[in-house]
Amino acid sequence: MAEGRRALRNLQRVAKLYVTKSAFAAFLILAIGTSSEAYPLLPRHLTLAASLTIGIPTFFLALAPSSGPWRPERFVRSVARFAVPAGVVVGTGVLAGYMFALHDLDLAVPDARTVAVTILVVCGLYLVIALEAEGSVRRSTLVAGMCAVLAGAYVVALLLGATRGFFALTIPDIGMILTAAVASAASIGALALCGFTVRIPASTTTGAPS
């Protein structure tokens, strides 16, 4: 019984991330598909970003220990309340950074797409940390460490010529870095306003449940 509830709690967390990806994709299709702009993300970009922000994290989160009650009621509503706002906010940030790089900075499409991928990776990893903020201190700390490692893996992919060429990325200059940083910060701020905040759970030493 305890093992089953652990798996169900983890499944609920993992489902939120996968549905967020679908909401994000739907937003971009509606926003870009009716315009003449080049799509901000190639399939290989989505593969890289999804692997770092969903595929690898959910592999470990689905198998990790978890605590707390399992609440099967309103499962769909709970997932939708997380996924739809998160997908729209991240999509808005990615699109804003991409359009600014493309038109205001007058960058080439590959450079603007690199900015978009960077924003997506940063916001995606933030969502993973925010999703786990209500867990135990140990689990939240491990998840934050995992996300830091995955962010480092993305930086390595940008620096290595082989991976950079395979994923159709470019070396970011200072304008691209600042654009990605500002758009990511604005998106994370909007996510925090929507309730997706990174909170430090109460320690068991204080008497509060973990």
N, C-alpha and C positions, 0 to 999 in steps of 0.2 A: 504493500500500500504506500509506504513512504517513498519507495523508488518510483512508483508510477506518478505520484504527485510531483516529485522532483522533475521528471521528464515533462509533465504537462506545464509546470511553471516555466521551464525553459522554452518549451514550444511556443508559449504565449509571447515571450519576449522576442524570439526569433521571427515569429509571424509578423510582428510590427515592422521589423526592418525590411522584410521582403515586400510587404504591401506598400511601404514607403517608396521603395524603388519603382513599383508600378505607378503610384500616384505621381512621382517625379517624371517618369517617362510620358505619361498621359499629358501632363502640363506642358512639357516641351513640344510634344506633337501638336497640341492645340495652339501654342503660342508661335511656333516657327513654321509649322506645316502649311499655314495659310498665307505665308509671306514669301518673298523672293530671296530671303537670306539663306546662306549656307547653313546647314545644320551644325550646331556647335560641338557635337560629339560624334566621332566615328564609332563603329562597332568595337574596334580594338580599344578605344578609350573607355567605353562602358565596361569592357572586360576587365581592364586594369582597375578602374575605380570600384567596380562591384566586388572584385576579388579582395581588395584591401579593406573595404568598408562593410561588406556583407558576407562574402563567401568564407574568408578565413575567420573573422570574428564569430560568426554563427556556428562554425564547426566546433569551436572550443566552448562557446556559451551553451550549446545544446547538450554537451557532455559534463558541464561543470556542476558542482554541488550548488544547491539553492535552498533557501528557507522561506518560510511564510506560508500563508494559506493559499489553496488553489480555488479560484473563483470562476467556475464555468459560466455563470450567468452573465449575460450581456457581453459575451466574448467578442462578437463582431463589432459592437459599438465601441468597445475598448480599443480594439485594433484600429478602427476607422478614426477615432478621435486623436490617435497618435499619428497615423500614417498620412492622412489627407493634409492637415496643416503643415506637417513636416515636409512632405513632398512638394507642396506649393511654395513654401518659403525657400527651400533649397533651390528649387527650379528658378524662382525669381532671382535669387542671388547669382546663380550660374549664368542666366540669360543676361542680367545687367552687366556683369563683369565681361562677358563675351562681347556684347554690343559696344561697350565703352572701349574695349581694346581694339575692336574692329573699326569703329568710326571715329572716335575721339582721338585715340592714339595712332590711328591710321596704320595698324599692324596688319601683317599678312594673315590669312585665314589659319595656317598652322600655328602661328604664335597666339592668336586669339583662342584657338582651341586648347592650347596648353594652359592658358589662363583659366578656361572653363573647367578643365580636368582638375586643376589644382584646387579650385574653389569647391568642387564636388567632393574631392577626397577629404579636405579639411572639415567641411560641414558634415560629411558622412561619419567621420571618426568622432566628431563632437556628439552626434546623435547616439552613437554606441555608448559613449561615456554617460550621457544624460539618461539613457534607458536603464543603465545599471546603477544609477545614483541612489535608488531606494533599496538596494541590496545590502548585504553585510559590508563592514569596513574592509575585510580581507578581499572579498570578491570585487568590490569597487576599485580597490587599489590595483589588483591584478589586471583588471580590464583597462584601467588607465595606462598601466605599463605596456600592455599589449598594443594599445592604440599608438603609443609613442614609438614602439618598434615598427609598426606598420607605416607610420608617417616617415620614419627614417628610410624604410624600404622604397617609398615613393621618391624620396630625394635621390637615393642611389639610382633608381631607374631613370631619373632625369640626367644624372651625371654620366652614366655609362653610355657610350656611343651605341653599343649593340641594342640595348633595351630601348634607348631613346628613339633609334631608327625604327625598331620593330613596332613600337606603339605610336609612331608618327608624332612625336613630341619635339619640342625645340628647347634649347637652353634659354631660360628666362633672363631678360635683362632687368634693370632696376624698375623700369616702367611696368613691366609685366608683374614683377614681384609685388610692387605697391598696389597695383590694381587688384591682384588676387587677395592680398592681405586686407584691403579695405572692404572688398565685396564679401569676403569670408567673415570679417568682424561684424559687418552690418547684418548678414544672414544669421550669425550666431546670436546677435542681439535680438533679432526678431524671433528666433526660436525660443530664447529665454522669456520674452514677453508672452509667448504662447504657452508657457509653462514647462518648457523643456530645459530645465536648469540643472546644473551640476551641484548637487547637495552632498555634504558629508554626513552619512548616516550616524546616528547616535551609537556610541560604543556600549558594549554590554556591561562595562564597568560602571556606567552611570545608572544602571537599573532599567534602562529603556530597552525594549525588545529590538533585536537586530534583524 
